[in-house]
Amino acid sequence: MVDSPSSDSPTLDIPADLVLPEAGTGPGIVLFQEIFGVTDYIRSRARDLADLGYAVLVPHFYAHLGDPVVTEDEGGLPRAMALLEEFDWPRGVRDGVGALEALRAHPAVTGGVGLVGFCFGGGLAFNVAAEAELKPDALVSYYGSALPTLLGIAAQVTSPSLHHFGDSDSYISLDTVREIEDAVTENNEDVTFVVYPGADHAFDNPSPTFHHAAASEAAWDETTAWLRENLPV
């Protein structure tokens, strides 16, 4: 079931999809898109989280750019990287904070509200967790691509956090992954940091270009177990 909470949430000024669990209510999760936009993959993960009992809000962070969705047949990674160059990051952080506040106020949400982000969205969710006045109750970041540039605000991320990285990431070296681990755990004891052998960047994405089946399955199992503990339904 998909709805838009915008009319009830004046702080949210971009389009967003609300995917509800079968019960109609539950704890909330703001799901942050990849660099490719709100793709079928992101929508499927929203449904997966709703099946776990969460009310999932999927903001369209590229709305200010015309809300494009990039596929391998429509420009692929070069087109997505070009969109990233156009993206207004500070505005995206504000939109993310607004989405967190909007979901927290939505009548379908009973319980806490967490953030889950993939790649571009993993870094954006991390930045939102740092900037939000009322911190999210949980943060899950899959190979947050902006994290190497955000380590200076790591101390502001005080929520329980789960980070996933591959040890063969083509964009974030293993040495940098370890620097990220040191930074996010230095001032927060409630951090789980998992590195998956043989996994490249975007290993959860089902596209054959990126997918690492073993890492994807293990990370999703870790995510669902971690959410049950830190954002219980």
N, C-alpha and C positions, 0 to 999 in steps of 0.2 A: 504494500500500500504506500503510495507516494503522495505527498502533499507539500505545500509551501507554507512555512511559518511566517512569511514576511509580513503579512497583515497584522499579526499579533506581536511582532518583534521589531519595533521601530529602530533599533540600533543596527539592524542588518539591512544594508543597502545594495546587496548583490543578490542575484537569484540563487536559490538553494533548493535541493531536494531533501525531503524528510522521508526516510524509509522506516516504517514502524514495525515492531515485532508483532507476532500473532496476538499477543495479549493486548496490544494497543498502547501500552505504556511500558516504561522501563527506564533504567539509567541511560544517560545520554552519551553519545560519542560524536564529536565533530571529525569527519573524515577529510583529510587534506589530499588533494589530487597529486598525481605525478606531473612532470613537465609536459606531458602530452595532452593535458586537459582532463575533463570528466569523461573518461573513456568507458567502454563496456567493461573493461577490467576493473576500474574503480567502482562502477555500479555493482559489479558482482561481489566485490569485497564489502560494499555497503549491505547487500542482501545477506552475506555471510554473517556479518556482525548483528544484523537484525534477527537472524535465525538463532543467535545466541541469547537474545532477549533485550537487545539495546535499541533505543530510538536513535537513529543515525542521521545526522545532518551532513549533506554534501554540498558545500558552497562552490559556486562556479567562479573561481578566482580570476579566470580569464575573461570575465564578463565585460570588463572595461576595454578589452581588445577584440570584442565581437564574439566572445565565447567559442573560439575554435576548438575542435578536437582533431588531433594530428594522428594519422595512421601511417603505416609504412608505405601505403599507396599514395599518400597525400603529403609528401615531403619528408616524412620520417624524422630522424634525429636532427638533421640540419634545420628543418623548419621549426622543430621544438626549441632548439637552441636560439634561433632568431626570435621566437616569442619571448624567451627568457630575457633577452636583451631589451625588449620593449616593456617588460613587466615592471611596474612601480612597486618595488619591494616594501617600502614603508606603508604604502596604501594597503598592500596585501596583508601586512601585519595588523593594521587597523581593522581590515575586513575580518581577519581571523579572530581578533578579540571580540568584534561585534557578533560573530557567529557563535562564539562560546557563550556570550551573554544572552543571546537570543535563545539558544537551545536550553540554557539553564532556566529561562523564564517560561518555556513552552509547557502547556498543560499535559503533554504526553510524557514529560520527563518526571520520573519518580526516583529520586536518589541522586548520586553524584553525576558529574559530567567529565569525560576524559577526551583526549585528543589522540588520533591515530593518523600518521602521515607517511607517505611513500616518496622517497627520492627528494625532488623539489619540495614536496609536501612535508617530508620528514624534517627538513630544515626550517620550513615556515612554521610548522607546529611547535618546534623547539623555541623559535623566536617569540611566538605568541605566548607560550608558557612562561617565558621570561618577562614579557611586558604586561600581561594581564594583572590587573589589581587584585581580583579574586582568582587565585590560582586554580588551574584544572585539578581534578582529583587524581588524574593519571595521565601519563604521556607514553605513547608507543611510537618510536621513530625507526622506520626502515631506511637504512643507509642514507641518512640525511645529507644531501649533497652540499648544502651550505654550511654544515657544521664546522668545517675547518676555519671559516671566516667569522664564526659566532662564538668562539671559545671565550672571548672577553666578557660575555654575559652569562656564562655557564653558572656562575654562583647565584644568579637570579632564578634559575630553574630549580625550584625546591619540591616540586611534585614527585611522587613515586614515578620512576621512569624505566622503560625497557628500550634498549637499543639493539638493533640487528645490523651486522655488517658481514660482508664476505672477505675472506683473506686474500682473494685474487681480484679485488675491485680495480677496474681499469682507470677509474677517475680519482680514487682516494687510496693512496698507498697504505700498506699495512703499518708502516711507521706512523703515518698520519692517523690511522685508526687508533693506534695505541695512545697517541697524543690526545685524541678526543676522549678516549676512555679515562685517561688521567684527569682531564679537565672536568668531565661531568661527574666523576666520583669524588673529587677532592672535597667538595662542600656538601655533598648529599649522600648519605649512607644508604638511602633507599633506591639504589640504581642497579638494575640487572643489565649486563652488557655481554652479548653473545656474538662470537665470530665463527662463521661457518666455513669449513675447509673447502677449497675449490670453487667457491661461489664468487661470481663477478657482481658488478653493480646491477641493480634492478632485478635481482634473481627471483623475486616473487612474481614478476610480470610474466604471464603465460606465453608471450611472444617467443618463438624459437630463437630469436636474436638474443634474448636475455635469460630465459628461464633456466633455473637449476632446480630440478625436481626435488632432490633430497633436501636441499637447503630451504626451499619454499615450504615443503611439508613440515620440516622440523621447526622452522620459524613460526608457522601458523599454529602448530601445537603449543609452542612456547607462549605465543601471544594469547591464545584462548585460556590457557591455564593461568597465566599471569593476570589477565583481566578478571577472571573469576575470583582471584584473591584480592586484587587491588580496586576493582570496580564491580563488586558483586551484584548480581541480578536478584 
